[in-house]
């Protein structure tokens, strides 16, 4: 098994979820994931946001607001919507994942919540369709105002593991409160939650990036990452608070602290501009955690390799 740093498009084509996880683990904290809004008008016409993110150094692409009942990616032309994921993977030569949201009807809501279509939720039928569409990753998390709770995420991890087995890599966790009163700021995640998620079958535990929400210090995040590793899970630190549109120096500081905390995957969000991080911030984050060598190779490597 190659480390992800050395994988080309042809390597990704042959990977299942278990092998993708191994390739990430072997890369020692140097994997870059960019989340993009697939329903937004792309940064510039003619391409998808995923293509821009890949061009600026992202190893993995995560599609936000993707509806498995109505598969659609803005900027992608296709004859059959059921081929949306496979067609995008052909264009970018990278693993592609989607967010599905474990909405909790019993959540203690801190604000008026959005009403999500079933195809965006982590319902069992949506998980089945995600697998059929050919996704490499499913991220069980919550957008703002969705009422996603850790209790609901835990239930969805178990369902997803039963459906995916080792075929699809499961990421699980919250990067902000998602509209829930008692799961915001320093209350978003704990060691017990991390342990429960990992034992339920999550391959990767999603944690808020250092400096992204109140209370996410280096010390606390390091402890949470260690808790994930103790359960043989990987850890992802996520910028989901619009700081993907911050200054270069802010991005670099967050990147280095997340690496010091032990993150295996570094996530940058979709709210920089037009459903994507500021593209230069994807590159700057990547350079901070792995230097120009690996960043430029990822940016330049042909999808035909």
Buried (B, 14 or more C-beta within 10 A) or exposed (E): EBBBBEBBBEBBEEBBBBBBBBBBBBBEBBBBBBBBBBBBEBBEEEBBBBBBBBBBBBBBBBBBBBBBEEBEBBBBEBEEBBBBBBBBBEBBBBBBBBBBBBBBEEBEBBEEBBEBEBBBBBBEEBBBBBBEBBBBBBBBBBBBBBBBBBBBBBBBBEBBBEBBEEEBBBBBBBBBBBBBEEBBEEBBBBBEBBBBBBBBBBBBBBBBBBBBBEEBBBEBBBBBBBBBBEBEBBBBBBBBBBBBBBEBEBBBBBBBBBBBBBBBBBBBBBBBBBBBBBBEBBBBBBBBBBEEEBBBBBBEEEBEE
